[in-house]
Amino acid sequence: MAAEDLLLWPPPSSADFQLKARGRGAEVSSGSSRSPRMAKFLSQDQINEYKECFSLYDKQQRGKVKATDLLVAMRCLGASPTPGEVQRHLQTHGIDRNGELDFSTFLTIMHTQIKQEDPKKEILLAMLMADKEKKGYIMASELRAKLMRLGEKLTHKEVEDLFKEANIEPNGKVKYDEFIQKITLPVQDY
């Protein structure tokens, strides 16, 4: 996937997350049950995991969770939303903080949050901000300075380790695509 593709992903709507109704009615169904569109965005394993967590907070088993439980439920699933982000998600869907949301809305919010937290996209945006002339790369020295001064500041040793892992020369050029690919590869399990 090219770096530019990370910025072009369209956000899904609640309609993109359709599930065949089963069991207690906690799943949402609207339209054809043959090929739910949510498969474009989430794997069946993700949906099952989200459903299990959603069910834990669906205390009255009505297919709804309280908006006040959204932050904790999202964090239980590995997302890291701030309270402000959760409030914006709720506002986007017209839900006040004392309201409730259904599973379809929950899936949409989780997908939006996960895409927003995509490390590849975050790294790309940071690099684009540093590349004023839009050359497609920044100098290693400039990247080092930014990593040590901005956001979650890295130590000199952490930057050196990162550069070593990504095969970046101390005074070389850092191309976005190559750098993002190298540092976001899964760690090999030995």
LINGI-V922763 format. One record per helix or strand of 3 or more residues. SS is the DSSP state (helix for helix, strand for strand). FROM is the first residue (numbers start at 0). TO is the last residue. If there is no record, write none. Layout:
ss->[SS SS]
from->[FROM FROM]
to->[TO TO]
//
This chain:
ss->[helix helix helix helix strand helix helix strand helix helix strand helix helix strand helix]
from->[2 13 36 43 63 66 82 99 102 118 136 139 155 172 175]
to->[7 15 39 56 65 75 91 101 115 129 138 148 164 174 182]
//
